[in-house]
Amino acid sequence: MRKRSMLDKRKAESLKNLHMFVSTTRLTVHNIPKSLDDAGLRDIFLKAVGVKKYAIKESRVIRDLQTLDHTGVGKSRGFGFVEFKNHADAVKAIAAVNNNPDIFKADKRPIVEFAVENKVALQKKQRRLENSQAKLFALKGNRQQQQPDERQRASGPSALRPNASSLRPPRPVQEAQPKSTANSRIKQSQQPQASKSRQEASVPVAATAARGKAVEREPKKKAPKRKRVDLPDEQDDFGKAVEKYKKRLMRTEDETAAKSSRWFDD
């Protein structure tokens, strides 16, 4: 009785704060044995109320983390919390468990009542929960976006392009032919290859560079000098001019000889 009256006084003092209120679904349980854990506390209230597991949202025994037992778990502080989803189930739990000598021991009966909670602390807790859920949702969204990108890279345009070998029609099976026909076929097959090489050489550099291939330009070949061929008419004119020039030279020589001749030379 002393402990109950002490708990009632503490509850009345805490409710003087405007941020404190009495919960309608969360219960505080005192006089808990130190050997009882969270699962045992949940089972006690499930059996007493006669509800399924999903009716209880939380069952937790408060422990002192500074004093650990031989298993590495904090020692129980002798009280805990049980939170129901519905107010009606919480009322049934108080009526069934509170001051019941058959739950723990006759000399140590459980004290069960509605818990006093802090509105500010609950709001902070709700914000932390919402932020963690938002981060988790964003992380899942990023992973889902990265997976299609990786698939597109793996199966990108290069993977969608068919191979040149797959586009070529299959070669027909040739039967054994005489040597004369085989040689003629070989010559015919070499001619298209030469024409293909000429076509490839005539492809403009811009078109090949657009395909992503580095093409080196071939140096221009100098055209050979053409020899001048004199036509027959030009040759005749040239010959006539040479003859005229010879005649002039002969005349000038005769004239100079006549002028230089003396009387005694005659």
C-alpha positions, 0 to 999 in steps of 0.5 A, spaced: 500 500 500 505 504 501 508 503 494 501 504 491 500 511 495 507 513 493 506 512 485 500 516 486 503 522 489 509 521 483 503 521 478 499 527 481 506 531 481 508 529 474 501 531 471 502 538 473 506 539 467 502 541 461 506 537 457 505 530 461 498 526 459 495 520 461 496 515 455 489 511 454 493 504 451 500 504 454 500 501 461 506 501 467 507 495 471 511 495 477 513 489 482 516 485 476 520 479 478 528 480 476 528 474 472 522 476 468 524 478 461 520 482 455 517 475 452 515 473 459 511 480 460 508 479 454 505 472 455 502 474 462 498 479 459 496 475 453 493 470 457 490 474 462 486 478 456 485 472 452 488 476 445 492 474 440 500 477 439 498 482 434 494 486 440 500 488 443 504 493 440 510 493 445 512 490 452 519 492 455 522 491 462 526 497 464 533 495 465 539 498 468 545 498 463 550 500 468 550 494 472 550 487 468 549 480 470 553 474 468 549 474 461 551 481 459 544 484 460 542 489 464 539 488 471 531 489 471 529 495 475 522 492 477 518 495 472 516 495 465 511 498 460 506 494 456 502 498 450 496 495 446 493 497 440 486 498 443 483 502 449 478 496 450 484 491 451 488 496 455 482 496 460 481 489 460 488 488 462 488 492 468 482 489 471 485 482 470 492 483 472 492 489 477 493 486 484 492 479 482 496 474 487 496 469 482 500 472 477 507 473 481 507 471 488 502 472 494 506 477 497 508 481 491 502 483 487 503 487 480 501 494 480 498 496 473 495 503 471 495 507 465 502 510 464 504 518 464 507 520 458 511 526 455 508 529 449 514 533 447 518 526 448 513 523 443 513 528 438 521 527 438 520 520 437 515 520 432 519 525 428 525 520 428 521 515 426 519 518 420 526 521 418 528 514 418 523 511 414 524 517 409 531 515 409 530 508 408 525 509 402 530 514 399 535 508 399 530 503 396 528 508 391 536 509 389 537 502 389 531 501 384 534 506 379 541 504 379 539 497 377 535 499 371 541 503 369 546 498 370 542 493 366 541 498 360 549 499 360 550 492 360 545 491 355 546 498 351 546 500 344 553 496 343 549 490 345 543 491 341 547 492 335 547 485 331 554 483 329 556 483 322 557 476 321 550 475 323 547 479 318 551 476 312 548 470 309 550 463 309 555 461 304 552 455 300 556 449 300 559 448 293 560 442 290 567 439 287 568 442 280 573 442 275 580 446 275 578 450 269 571 453 272 574 453 279 580 458 277 575 462 273 571 463 280 577 465 283 578 470 279 571 473 279 571 473 286 578 477 286 575 482 282 569 484 287 574 484 293 578 489 289 572 494 287 570 493 295 577 496 297 577 502 292 570 503 295 573 503 302 579 508 299 573 513 296 569 513 303 570 520 305 574 521 312 568 525 315 564 519 314 569 514 317 570 519 323 563 519 325 563 512 326 568 513 331 574 510 327 581 514 327 583 514 319 589 517 317 589 521 311 594 518 305 599 523 302 597 526 295 601 523 290 604 528 285 602 527 278 608 525 273 610 531 268 607 530 261 612 531 255 611 536 250 609 533 243 610 537 237 605 537 232 607 536 225 605 543 223 609 546 228 615 542 226 615 544 219 614 551 221 620 550 226 624 547 220 623 553 215 625 558 221 632 554 221 633 554 214 631 562 213 636 563 219 642 559 215 641 563 209 641 570 213 648 567 216 650 565 209 649 572 206 652 576 212 658 572 211 659 573 203 658 580 204 663 581 210 668 577 205 666 582 199 668 588 204 674 585 206 677 583 200 683 587 197 685 589 190 691 585 190 687 579 192 684 579 185 
